[in-house]
Every structure is written in C-alpha cells, then in structure tokens.
Amino acid sequence: MQTRVLTGITTTGTPHLGNYAGAIRPAIAASRRADVDAFFFLADYHALIKSDDAARIERSRLEIAASWLAAGLDPARVTFYRQSDIPEIPELTWFLTCVTAKGLLNRAHAYKAAVDRNTETGEDADAGITAGLYMYPVLMAADILAFDAHKVPVGRDQIQHLEMARDIGQRFNHIYGRDFFVLPEVQIEEEVATLPGLDGRKMSKSYDNTIPLFAGGAKALREAILRIVTDSRAPGEPKDPDSSALYTIFRAFADEAESAAFRAALVDGLGWGEAKQRLFERIEADVAPMRERYDALIAKPDEIEATLREGAAKARAIATPKLAAIRDAIGLRAMGAAPAAKAGKPAAPKAGKAAPRFASFRDGDAGFRFRLFAADGEELLLSTPFADPKAAGALQQRIRRLGQAAVLREDGDALVLELEGEAVARTPQAGEALLARLREALAQLAAQD
C-alpha cells in the first residue's frame, strides 16, 4: 500500500541553496520510493497572503517549477500541479470554513504573533492583518484534505497547522456522519540539512543571506560563496571546522571521504580563500548539470505550463468526485436528486469488536475513579474521586444514558463533563479532535444500552 505524501511550495521567491539541501533534494529522493504516492503543488493562493506583487508571484511560479523539475522531480511519477488550477480547493475551503470554530483560528500562531506585534507597538490589535492570514489554516486544511494525504512533511513551525487540519477534518466528518476525509499525520524530517547563510545564521530570504541555487549562473554562486563570513585566521593557522559555515555547507554536498579530507585541510591551516574555492567547485559539480536543465526549462515556459496542467488533471481526477460527494452530503445537490444517506444513531458494536469502555480503579486514599477509553484505547475522560464505588458506577450509567446529550465545556486546557452544573469528569486535554472523539464514544455507549 502506498502512503500519500503532500508537499506545498509557496511561490514568493527564488530557490536558494538552503531550499535545495533542506527541502527539494530530500523530497525528490522520497518521491522515488515505491511505497510513496507523492503530491507536490505550487501554493500560489498562499503566496497572495504574503505578497501583492503580481510580477514577483508570476516569476516565482515559473522559477520554482523549473527548479524542482531541473532537480529531478519526475512529473510522470508524481502529481505536480498549481494550487490555483484546482477549483475544488477554494470550494472546499468554504465548506470547511463553515464548520471551523472561530476560537480555533484565534489560536493560530501566525495570527497571534501578528496581533502581539501590533499590541507591542500600540496599534489596533488587527491592524494590517488580512482575512487571508486569518483563514490560512483553513486553506491549508483544504489543500491536504482534498487529496486524502496521509502524511505532510513540515517544519516544526507548521505542526500546529497540521493539527488544525486534523481537527477541521474530524469535525466535518462528525457533523456529516461519514469519514469523508483521511486525517493527515505530520512528518518531521529530523535529519534534513539546515545550511548557514553568508553571515552564519540559517540561510533565509528573511535575513538576506542566501546563496543562489541557479539564478545568476556559476558566477553568482561563486561570488556569494566568497562573501561567506569567516574569522581572521591567516593561511597556515589551524581552523576550527565545527564552527565554520564553509565546512557545514561542504558536508551537505560531499560524501564522507570528501568531508573528512576538507576537514583535515582546514585543521592543517588551509586558507579561507582556497577553502571557499574548494567549496564552490564541490557545489558546482552537483549544481551545473541541474542549472543547464533549469535554463532550458526557463526558456520554454509553455512546456512547464503543459506539465502543470497535466498534473492538475491528475489531481482533479481525485478532487472532483470527492467534492461532488461532499456537495451531495451537505445538501447542495441537484433539485429532485435522491438525498445522500443520513447518518443515524451510531450502531452498537457487534460482538467481538472493540467498543468504548469504562475502567474503574481505586486511586489510593482519594477514593474510587473511572476512566473512559475509546475503542482504540485512547483515554477520553477521568472522573472525579468518589468515596463509594457504587456512586462511581451509578455515574457511569448516567453518562451512558445521556450519550451525546452530555454537557461538555472548555475549562483551561481540558474539557469538563458536567451533570447538574457539577464537573464530574475531565479530558486529558482540549481540542476539536478530542471533543469529536469523545462525543462519538458517548453516542456509541448510549447505543449499547
């Protein structure tokens, strides 16, 4: 069975050496595995949140598409498309918007950071913040859920958005009574190379310290490498490879033997000028063939356009029927068409199948408690302590009878189940996904009675 892995590339800049080593190269290598069904898309809708420079976005789409193809991405093996070529994505974004809690979006890190910056400078909290930035997590959820991606490789700063996509998908599934969406899992690449830039900090357009991948040719690559900051040690003086950006970048392109030889040369006093020349030659050996393909692609934008449109057709073959089923389920069907089957009361699990369950236990001197576990063993609730085990058992029966009618409210970082205004049990944490799972388990318990 193949695992569907989806990767989005925001089209607001030109790829640099750090992008290649940290994202492009490992993603292309992973796409060649037989057990991976890889989806790559140019996130040009997302780019509009970050930039209103039409020429920049247009140029970036071309350069990024050419860069990935030149680096070895095989459009026959993967699904490679533009986000803006898939009309089902904005349509699904709206459907998901209508089930997404505003409170969930209020907690998004990017939005909160923008509000905090405004507050610190005495501005109105929402000054300069667009609805696009606010709704970014929903658009990202649509990108992922439209294609039932199993895994989404992201940096740690994007983990929250993946969790929100899961919450949104779970809530939609729950409201409409069917598993319309696969809930994605985050994939963190712990071993991905992070290259230092010209000033030693992480290579990033934000710091203006990048080394171009293809732009400007070999001349621009060499000139950028010559600008990398080094210390004042003269030729003949031993250098410390572990504190040198040159050595870190060299290792990202060289094998173990080459890296060991370069390290030894630095320790033996290799001059910084010669070290930079060796670094340029090592990178150029890898980049030159790709640059030749890149230049050929850039010169024929119609061919890139055709490739992306073919990819969009492959992507829409999945998204179009999915959206048709969703439109039917939410009531946007043709007049007179038979309605989709409605989800009724959850059926009690058949004999031998796993089901939600209570587990009672004695909590030392505190008294008697019980836990509610989902069918897969996840803990959903922990009760308050009772002096009498019969009282704990009676409460379990009341919860069974209530099912989804049980009152649940947020209390800090948890959900609380209340009976007659009194908190009687708590969840281990809060969150839309956990709330949906808990309500599903309560419904199943009620169905058992």
GITABEL-V121215 format. One record per backbone hydrogen bond with DSSP energy under -1.0 kcal/mol. CO is the residue of the C=O (numbers start at 1). NH is the residue of the N-H. If there is no record, write none. Layout:
# GITABEL-V121215
[[CO | NH] [CO | NH]]
This chain:
# GITABEL-V121215
[[3 | 37] [4 | 150] [4 | 151] [5 | 39] [7 | 41] [9 | 43] [10 | 12] [15 | 213] [16 | 20] [17 | 21] [18 | 22] [19 | 23] [19 | 24] [20 | 25] [23 | 27] [24 | 28] [25 | 29] [26 | 30] [27 | 31] [30 | 33] [33 | 36] [35 | 3] [37 | 5] [38 | 79] [39 | 7] [40 | 81] [41 | 9] [42 | 44] [42 | 83] [43 | 47] [46 | 49] [47 | 51] [52 | 54] [53 | 57] [54 | 58] [55 | 59] [56 | 60] [57 | 61] [58 | 62] [59 | 63] [60 | 64] [61 | 65] [62 | 66] [63 | 67] [64 | 68] [65 | 69] [66 | 70] [67 | 71] [68 | 73] [69 | 72] [74 | 77] [74 | 78] [79 | 40] [81 | 42] [82 | 85] [83 | 86] [86 | 89] [87 | 91] [88 | 92] [89 | 93] [90 | 94] [91 | 95] [92 | 96] [93 | 97] [94 | 98] [96 | 99] [101 | 105] [102 | 106] [105 | 108] [108 | 112] [109 | 113] [110 | 114] [111 | 115] [112 | 116] [113 | 117] [114 | 118] [115 | 119] [116 | 120] [117 | 121] [118 | 123] [119 | 122] [124 | 127] [126 | 129] [130 | 134] [131 | 135] [135 | 138] [135 | 139] [136 | 140] [137 | 141] [138 | 142] [139 | 143] [140 | 144] [141 | 145] [142 | 146] [144 | 147] [144 | 149] [145 | 148] [150 | 185] [151 | 6] [152 | 187] [155 | 158] [156 | 159] [158 | 162] [159 | 163] [160 | 164] [161 | 165] [162 | 166] [163 | 167] [164 | 168] [165 | 169] [166 | 170] [167 | 171] [168 | 172] [169 | 173] [170 | 174] [171 | 175] [172 | 176] [173 | 178] [178 | 180] [185 | 152] [187 | 154] [188 | 190] [189 | 192] [195 | 203] [197 | 200] [198 | 229] [201 | 197] [204 | 209] [209 | 198] [211 | 17] [214 | 217] [216 | 220] [217 | 221] [218 | 222] [219 | 223] [220 | 224] [221 | 225] [222 | 226] [225 | 228] [234 | 237] [240 | 243] [241 | 244] [244 | 248] [245 | 249] [246 | 250] [247 | 251] [250 | 253] [250 | 254] [255 | 259] [256 | 260] [257 | 261] [258 | 262] [259 | 263] [260 | 264] [261 | 265] [262 | 266] [263 | 267] [264 | 268] [265 | 270] [266 | 239] [266 | 269] [269 | 236] [271 | 275] [272 | 276] [273 | 277] [274 | 278] [275 | 279] [276 | 280] [277 | 281] [278 | 282] [279 | 283] [280 | 284] [281 | 285] [283 | 287] [284 | 288] [287 | 291] [288 | 292] [289 | 293] [290 | 294] [291 | 295] [292 | 296] [293 | 297] [294 | 298] [295 | 299] [297 | 300] [300 | 303] [300 | 304] [301 | 305] [302 | 306] [303 | 307] [304 | 308] [305 | 309] [306 | 310] [307 | 311] [308 | 312] [309 | 313] [310 | 314] [311 | 315] [312 | 316] [313 | 317] [315 | 318] [315 | 319] [316 | 320] [318 | 322] [319 | 323] [320 | 324] [321 | 325] [322 | 326] [323 | 327] [324 | 328] [325 | 329] [326 | 330] [327 | 332] [334 | 337] [350 | 353] [357 | 373] [359 | 371] [361 | 369] [363 | 366] [367 | 363] [368 | 386] [369 | 361] [370 | 383] [371 | 359] [372 | 380] [372 | 381] [373 | 357] [374 | 377] [378 | 374] [381 | 372] [382 | 426] [386 | 368] [388 | 392] [389 | 393] [390 | 394] [391 | 395] [392 | 396] [393 | 397] [394 | 398] [395 | 399] [396 | 400] [397 | 401] [398 | 402] [399 | 403] [402 | 405] [403 | 406] [407 | 418] [409 | 416] [414 | 411] [415 | 427] [416 | 409] [417 | 424] [417 | 425] [419 | 422] [422 | 419] [424 | 384] [425 | 417] [426 | 382] [431 | 435] [432 | 436] [433 | 437] [434 | 438] [435 | 439] [436 | 440] [437 | 441] [438 | 442] [439 | 443] [440 | 444] [441 | 445] [442 | 446] [443 | 447] [444 | 448]]
